[in-house]
Amino acid sequence: MAIIALEGMKFYAYHGYYAEERVIGGEYLVDVDISTNTNKAAMSDELAKTINYETVYLIVEAEMRKPSKLLEQVLLRIIMGIKYQFDNIAGLEVKITKLNPPMQGQVASSSLSDSQSFKTKCGRCSRGLLCYGDATCWCNTTELYTKTQENVKEQFGGRCLCKNCLNFFSG
């Protein structure tokens, strides 16, 4: 597994709980680490087979432009934007650092980070797979009869199944 990282992306943005922060703005640093398999890209030398860090930057930039009271909201938007742009992310960590936050005392920075892992195992055969754990997951797009889908979810506790096992149930 490789790590594709963008570190120290610097933005002037208008986030903060206090109205003044959303008017005056402040400086922020954003770091993104993405775990992914880069073997296909390395063998083919094709950008389409890896995570394009320019696209990652544009997602972060777009979300940093939208003022929010809480960095938690900005962080979630960045994670969701990256997660839904690429289907081959095994893990993702995002950190937002607010430089010189307005405090009673002198504070160089405050930060917030979150990491998510999308590696899991098939609920039936235990093969490794990537699952985003929501309605966008590829396993939810496989055509199964409604009753079959209900039985599979019940039998495997709602856990994702790999393509081979889903094909077994889809006939």
N, C-alpha and C positions, 0 to 999 in steps of 0.2 A: 504494500500500500504506500502510495506517495502522498506527500503533503504539498499542496499548492497554496502559497501564502502571499497575501498582500499586507504589508506592514507599514504603519505610519501614514495612512491616507489622511491628509489634513483638510479640514473643512471649517468654514465659518458658517455657523448655523444658529438657528433661533429656537433652541429648546430650553425648557426650564419651567419649574413650578410657578415661579413668580412672573407676573406680567412683564416686568422690566426686562427679564431675561429673554422673553420672546420678542421684545422690541429692540434691545441693544445687541443681543446675540453674543456669541463667544466662540472660542476655538475648540475644536474637537479632533481627536485622533481616532481612527478606526483600524483595527487589525482583523483580518479574516484568514483562517486556516481551514483548508478543505482537504479531507482524506479521500483519495480516489485511486482507482487502478489506472495507471498510465501506460500499461503494456501495449494496448492497441495503437495509441498515439505514437509511442516510441518505435514500433515496428513499421507504421505507415507514414510517419512524419506528416500527419494530417491534423490540423487544428480542430476540426470537427469531432475528433475522437478523444478529446480531452476537455478540461475546464478552461475556457477562455477567460483569462484574468482581466481583460479589458471589459468584458461583459460584467464580471463581478464588480469592477470599479463603477461602472455605470449604474448598476443596481444600488450600490451603496450611496453614490452621489444623489440619485433620485430620492431615496428615502431620507437622506440628511437634509434635503431642501424642504421637506414637509415639517413645519413647526409642530412640536409636541410638548406637553407639560412634563411627561416622564420619559426618561431614556429607555425604560423598559418597553415602551410602545415602539420606539425607533428600532431597538434591538430586534424585537419580534418581526417587524416589517422587513428588516434586512435579511433575517434568517429565512422567512417565508419566501421572499423574492428570489434568493439564491437557490433554495431548496426546489422551488417549482420551475426554475429555469433549466436545471440540469437533472438528468435521471440517473446519473452514475456517481452520486455522492454517497460515500460510506459514512462519513462523519463531517461535522461542521462546527467550528468555534468562531464566535464573533465577540470582539471586545471594543467597547466605546469608552474613550477617556475624555473627560471634560477638563480642559486646562483652566487653571485659576478660577475655580468655582466661587461664587459669591458667598463668603462665610464671615463670621465674626472675627476669625483669626486668619493667619496666612496658611493657605493650603495650595500646594502645587497642582494637584489634580484629584479628581474622583473618577472612578471607573465602574463599569458594569460589564459582565461577560456571561455568555451562555454557551454551552456546547451540547450538541445532539449527535447521537449515533444511530445510523439507519441499518446497521448490520444486524441480521437476525438469522434464525434457522427456520426452515419449513416446518410447519406444525405437523406434517405427516411423516416425512422421510428424514428430517433434520439436515438437509442440504443447506449450505449457506446461501443467503440471498439478501438483497437490499429491499427494505420496505419503509416507506415514509409514514406508515401507520395511520393513514387517513383516507378520505374518499378518493384522493388522487392516485392512490397506489394502483399499480398495473393489475394486481390480482382482482380488483373490483371491476375491471373492464372486461374480464373474461366472461363470455356468454354461458351462463348456466340457467337451467330451469329454476324458477323461483323456489320450488320445494327442495330441489337439490342444493341450491345455495343455502337455504335455511338449515338443512341437515349437515352440510359441510361446516358451517359456522358453529353449530351446536357441537358436533363431534370433535372439532379441533379448537374449541374455546375461543373462536373468533380470530385465531392466529392466521397469518398469511401462509399460503401454500406456494410452492415453487411452480414453475410453468409445467413441468412434467406431471406433477400430482394434480394440478388443475385440469390438464388435458385428460387425465385418467377419468375424472368425474364428468367432464363435458362430452365424453364419448368420442 
